């Protein structure tokens, strides 16, 4: 997706879906700007999320529309099977302070 949306999308993913096993990082993208095939390089952002198979379709749809990927040339989204993975478990506040 275009650069600059990763942090906002990660927060929305956490807040609205409860997914916290996700990260965003920067990359360079290449594309064509017009019909003359003018090639340009552009800053992109990549978001990776690890979710249970039962929730994968729902999270996929959330990311697709929330990131604006339903618009032409806005980016792409892929889903694949993770052979191994461990979700992040949030720390719970026990009220006892830091140990």
Helices and strands as residue ranges (DSSP letters): H 6-17, E 22-32, E 39-49, G 53-55, H 56-66
